[in-house]
Structures are given as C-alpha cells and as structure tokens.
C-alpha cells in the first residue's frame, strides 16, 4: 500500500494541476471573443482523435501528433489579447506592484459624469492600468494635461474638434483624446447598444482598462470592465466600483485574495455580459441618478 502511494502521487498531482489549469483557463476565456473558437477547436480535435482511434487511421494520427506544436502556436495567436491581459494582471499583483492611490482621478471621473449626464452630453473615458492603451486604439490626439472635470467637459463638448471618440486617462493626466476604440464583435448584445457602448466593451475585452460611458441620448452612466458592461449605475455605485478596481489593495492580502476575487467574478452563476440596473429616484447629493 505504501509503495503504491509512493508511486501514484505524482500522476495524481499532474492530473490535479492540469484540471485546475483547464478549469481556470476556461473561466478566464469564457465571455471573450475567442471563446467560440475554443469550442470549435476542441470539437474538431475530439472528433479527429475519436475517428483515428476507432478506425485505427495511422497516417491521420501521425499528422495530429506532428502538427500539435503548430496548434499551440495558433492558440497563442488567437488568444493574444486575452493572454496579454492575464499576464499583465499577474504582474500587477500586490506581491509585485506597489500600491498606487487613484482616488483623486476617480473623483474627477465622477464629477465629469455627473455634469455631462445632467445635460446629456456623451462621453467615453478609458482609465489605463497595466496594459498600454495606445497599442489598442487606432488613432488619438495627444493632450498630456492634468485631468480635471473642466478639461474633460471641454473635450466632450459638442462641436469641439476632438469631442468625437474616447479619452485615455493615465494616472492623474489626460493622455489622448479623439481615440477610436476597437468595437466588440459579440453577436449576443442588445441591438439598441450604440457605438460608444460597443467600443467600451471592445476595449475592455482586449485590455485591463476600465471604461466609463455617458449616453448622449439618455444621460445614462455605464461602465465596462473585462468584457462586462453594467448600465444605469448611480454615481455612488460608479464610485464604489472604480475604487474597488483601481485603488490597489494592501499587500498583506496576498495572491490568494487576488485569485479569489478575480475568479469569483467569473464564477457567478448566470452572469451576463450586460447588466441593466433598475431606475432609481434621484439621489440628493449626487445629481440625477441614471
């Protein structure tokens, strides 16, 4: 019995590690643009492997083994944005990165959204984290000025030369304006979603940025993060969300707490890509809730 345990713990450990990696990889990729590719890829491989085993097709089995390395390269190419985001988040763990306070920038975004929502002026604001956003956008006008509500209002004011497009915030500064963000390719989204909301989802799918949207038609405030768009949030809810995501936790929390928080968001049953908050009465101290 003891000899069996000595010889059997390694295969059991390998199976456990592979199961954990496959489980968390599927949780991370689910909801991204490459997820349907994963499903199709796995179905094709399983069908070919089953066919070669049942019919004993030696040549086809040899081809599958030979091209396995090319399959691995194809997976890396297909999921390059997701892998880059995952590695960037790993490098941004509290164990490796120092805590950085973003509360002042959060209040700038909150005040800007409050003012623009009141007068129904559209806005698209991306808050950069560990992934450089300039690599994900097609264009942009360098601004490089302090981030203030007044400056953001000026940028998004209608008929302004750079009002159309998104703004990128780096820390407490406005880096770029009039940026064209990549649109999401998801086909299961509500047809009523406009270009701003689809651009917010698209950028959050490819990077770890937090994107805040103010609707020009309704004045509704929304935020997108990791491919999930939450619409109709109040200013208090937006402040709580931005604080939870952008303000770095204390180092004592460690990797275990980060992993628990990161994967619990993707493990919620029935989590939808878009969440619509119920209408609320206006809040007294934060303007009109949308």
Steps between C-alpha positions, in 0.01 A plus 500: 500500500779740595686415180186568298462840664863584432467417132151642446514849652684653203239405235226612737676834549543546125132429439403746773724776359367447146142502624553828690674663201227392257224612736638847565603547136143424389366741762736772382425453130124461537322812377790613282500520121719190476271276703301371197832418335595289802176304478543435127869415542431246777212340306716455189790350698273262691329389178833436326646317800190283537498419128868404490461281809189315384610448140870463587607764245877503543578779255244738645620420853857579393388832346320600821811430704726681254291816482434525874773766531334707228169470686665646811634796299155554347343512846755762612426714193121472534498583871779756496285781651365274776844358583653847506231622736539198727880538521469874559258440786736239646785749487277756669441282807551663841803274546684668212351847465491782752165645603398810302224731614254596223230659710558849360466374143186310599340817633589680177317232301204508740461877476535492122234232463266688733525822301481340155209273596298800618520666158507172298842544344656170390836391637736203471781488758756219524713476814828329420646242736789263424442458124596791275180611330671679213573157351126419492366820344522601136552870546511771758598860557772545766376728777726440803338729753366473854175308525232737624122498458519831315752366246302182439180702456679719247622198304155338479309821436305467170658653188842489664762383251598202719168424670430193286676191632641385832736651755785307662594583859844405631510554872402860566557618142305500175731327253297481177167619364296417187609136521325229298456195722459150353134397476392173656417220259246333728177406326290450813481865602189714506440663163426830675861536616674789328856536378628641829381200701630251244836677496510490880439124501752445220781685678428326830515163322849564364653689794461534876373858470188624675273687256229742610223602260245781514213457255423798280138393452401421859778634722536148642837416658658161433833330559677214321769273640629161381237484229205566730289811460287623790246766402298747700727536804473782750793722590542320831505162326752629246722634778487169688582303185792721394641496850481120519677456165749787487610554859762233565433275804740469786796268437405288799204365310737301280447288193231277650257789551570630149431161345183460704370840392609460137343163435193550719389772257504245217345223708176679577216291361303662224737794467403699192715715282265793548321586821221753506436668834146582594409870492551676832369827641746790479768499767520816704873562502603356167275660243253303297543126519486330161 
